[in-house]
Amino acid sequence: MTEGWIKIYATRNIAEASILQGMLEENQVPVQVMNKLDSSYLNFGDIELYVPAHLAETAKQLVAASLLN
C-alpha cells in the first residue's frame, strides 16, 4: 500500500465496498480498494478501503453518513 494512505473501512460485502468507493470518488476523495477476500472461502478476509491520510476524517464522515441512509 502506498505510504500516506489510511484504511477507513473494511467489509466482506463486495457490493457495499463498490458503492462506498463510488460515493467517495463522487465527493472527490481518491480511494484505493484492496480485496483481501479468500477466493475459495469468502468468509475469510476483508475488502478494505484506503484514502489519503489528509482526507481520512472527511472520508469517514462520508461513509458514516452513507451507511445511515
trRosetta pair geometry for C-beta under 8 A, 3 or more apart (Angstrom, degrees):
i j d omega theta_ij theta_ji phi_ij phi_ji
1 5 5.6 -120 166 67 107 124
1 32 7.4 153 -139 97 90 145
1 34 6.9 -52 -87 -64 108 148
1 50 6.2 -173 -152 -103 126 171
2 5 5.1 77 74 -10 86 124
2 32 7.3 133 20 -18 110 163
4 52 6.0 -7 139 -146 97 75
4 53 5.1 -102 -172 -2 61 112
5 32 6.3 -8 -157 30 154 127
5 50 4.3 48 159 164 117 120
5 51 6.6 169 -152 84 80 17
5 52 6.0 -56 -101 -95 66 38
5 53 6.8 -128 -98 -41 15 74
6 50 6.4 160 75 -150 26 77
6 51 6.3 -29 58 63 79 68
6 52 7.7 28 14 142 85 16
6 53 5.0 96 -23 -101 113 67
6 56 4.5 -4 65 -96 139 133
7 10 6.7 16 174 -52 121 99
7 48 5.1 -41 -134 -175 115 119
7 49 7.0 112 -153 74 63 47
7 50 5.4 -45 -89 -91 54 79
8 49 5.6 -52 59 96 87 97
8 50 7.1 137 5 -118 81 28
8 51 5.6 5 -11 14 132 108
8 56 5.8 -176 -81 -150 114 79
8 59 5.0 -82 -100 111 177 120
8 60 5.2 -137 -158 -75 115 79
8 63 6.4 160 136 -5 116 151
9 17 7.8 173 111 -114 114 76
9 20 6.4 -81 84 151 159 162
9 48 7.2 159 88 -153 51 52
9 49 4.4 9 57 41 96 115
9 60 7.9 163 -51 -111 93 66
9 63 5.4 -156 -61 -155 140 160
10 46 4.1 16 -177 165 109 147
10 47 6.9 155 -155 73 60 43
10 48 4.8 -18 -100 -100 88 75
10 49 7.4 -155 -73 16 42 72
11 16 5.0 -90 142 89 165 127
11 17 5.4 -163 60 -60 117 91
11 20 8.0 132 4 8 140 142
11 46 6.5 119 56 -161 19 93
11 47 5.6 -28 69 58 73 95
12 37 6.7 111 -144 -99 74 112
12 42 6.8 114 -179 158 108 86
12 43 7.0 25 -156 -123 153 44
12 45 7.6 120 -112 91 90 57
12 46 6.0 -81 -73 -117 67 61
12 47 6.8 133 -115 6 23 89
13 16 3.7 55 96 12 118 116
13 17 6.6 165 90 -14 64 82
13 47 7.6 -102 62 33 38 127
14 17 5.8 -57 -151 36 31 111
14 18 6.3 30 153 -19 66 109
14 35 7.8 24 -113 -120 93 119
14 37 7.7 -55 -71 -13 96 157
14 47 6.3 124 -101 -40 55 158
15 18 5.7 -57 -149 37 31 112
15 19 6.3 32 155 -20 66 106
16 19 5.8 -54 -147 36 30 110
16 20 6.3 26 156 -14 65 108
17 20 5.9 -59 -147 40 29 108
17 21 6.2 34 153 -24 64 106
17 33 6.0 104 163 -139 118 125
17 35 7.9 129 119 -91 166 85
17 47 4.2 -57 -71 117 160 137
17 49 6.4 -175 -147 -56 87 104
18 21 5.6 -50 -146 32 30 114
18 22 6.5 30 155 -17 63 105
18 33 7.9 17 -86 -101 53 163
19 22 5.9 -56 -153 37 30 110
19 23 6.4 29 152 -19 65 108
19 66 7.7 169 131 168 103 133
20 23 5.6 -53 -144 37 34 112
20 24 6.3 34 157 -19 66 104
20 31 8.0 -168 125 -164 82 164
20 49 6.1 -79 111 -70 126 160
20 63 5.8 32 -147 -119 120 95
20 66 6.4 144 -110 100 79 154
21 24 6.0 -57 -150 36 28 108
21 25 6.3 25 155 -16 64 109
21 31 5.2 -163 -137 100 74 141
21 33 5.5 -34 -88 -57 137 124
21 49 6.5 -154 -79 -117 79 116
22 25 5.8 -58 -146 39 30 110
22 26 6.3 34 155 -23 65 105
23 26 5.7 -52 -149 32 31 114
23 27 6.7 15 155 -5 62 109
23 62 6.6 174 134 157 109 113
23 63 7.8 132 90 -93 130 57
23 66 5.3 75 150 -102 170 149
24 27 5.9 -69 -154 47 32 102
24 29 4.2 -79 -178 75 89 113
24 30 8.0 -34 138 84 110 9
24 31 4.5 79 96 -42 141 137
24 49 7.4 148 -12 -176 156 134
24 51 6.8 -125 -170 -88 144 124
24 59 5.8 26 -127 -134 119 98
24 62 6.2 125 -98 104 71 143
24 63 7.5 -2 -69 -65 106 88
25 28 7.6 43 -174 -79 35 19
25 29 6.9 -98 -76 62 28 64
25 30 7.6 47 -106 -113 73 32
25 31 6.2 -97 -57 21 82 110
27 58 7.9 -162 137 150 128 111
27 62 5.7 -149 46 -122 167 152
29 51 5.6 -17 168 -136 107 131
29 55 5.2 169 -136 159 96 141
29 58 6.5 -166 -93 105 129 112
29 59 5.0 149 -176 -89 153 97
29 62 6.9 -165 -1 28 153 158
30 51 6.6 136 82 -143 64 73
30 52 6.0 54 61 -17 110 105
30 55 7.4 119 39 44 76 156
31 49 5.7 -21 -166 -165 115 97
31 50 6.9 140 -161 73 60 48
31 51 5.5 -33 -101 -86 70 83
31 59 7.4 141 -89 -134 103 135
32 49 7.6 145 75 -158 46 48
32 50 4.6 -21 62 64 95 105
32 51 7.7 175 19 -77 73 35
33 47 6.4 -3 -172 179 100 98
33 48 7.3 153 -158 80 50 48
33 49 5.9 -21 -102 -101 70 66
33 50 7.7 -172 -78 21 23 78
34 47 7.3 166 84 -160 47 51
34 48 4.6 -13 60 60 98 99
34 50 6.5 43 -8 -10 109 116
35 47 5.0 -12 -112 -114 66 87
36 45 4.1 -145 122 -168 79 112
36 46 5.5 18 62 58 108 57
36 47 6.9 -178 29 -87 68 34
36 48 6.4 29 2 -5 115 104
37 42 5.6 5 -174 -138 122 67
37 44 7.2 116 -158 83 54 59
37 45 4.4 174 -107 90 29 118
37 46 7.0 -159 -67 45 71 1
37 47 6.1 -15 -31 -55 105 82
38 41 4.6 3 93 59 132 76
38 42 6.8 -145 67 -84 77 27
38 43 8.0 -28 43 55 114 42
38 44 4.0 24 -1 75 129 110
38 45 5.1 148 -23 3 71 124
41 44 4.8 48 99 8 107 111
49 59 7.9 -159 131 166 118 131
49 63 7.7 158 79 -92 150 141
51 55 5.1 -98 152 89 119 104
51 56 5.7 160 80 -92 108 57
51 59 4.3 161 10 -43 168 166
52 55 4.9 64 68 21 90 104
52 56 7.4 -123 96 -44 44 74
53 56 5.6 -22 -154 -24 38 118
55 58 5.1 -59 -167 49 69 115
55 59 5.4 73 135 -29 88 105
56 59 5.7 -60 -146 39 28 111
56 60 6.2 29 157 -21 66 106
57 60 5.7 -51 -147 33 31 112
57 61 6.6 30 154 -17 63 105
58 61 5.8 -59 -153 36 31 110
58 62 6.4 29 152 -18 66 107
59 62 5.6 -55 -148 37 33 112
59 63 6.3 32 155 -18 67 105
60 63 5.8 -54 -146 37 30 110
60 64 6.2 31 155 -20 65 107
61 64 5.7 -52 -144 36 30 112
61 65 6.3 29 157 -16 64 107
62 65 5.9 -56 -146 39 29 109
62 66 6.2 30 154 -21 64 109
63 66 5.6 -57 -146 37 30 113
63 67 6.3 27 157 -19 66 108
64 67 6.0 -58 -147 36 28 108
64 68 6.7 33 153 -25 61 104
65 68 5.8 -53 -154 27 32 114
65 69 7.2 28 153 -19 62 104
66 69 6.2 -60 -159 30 34 108
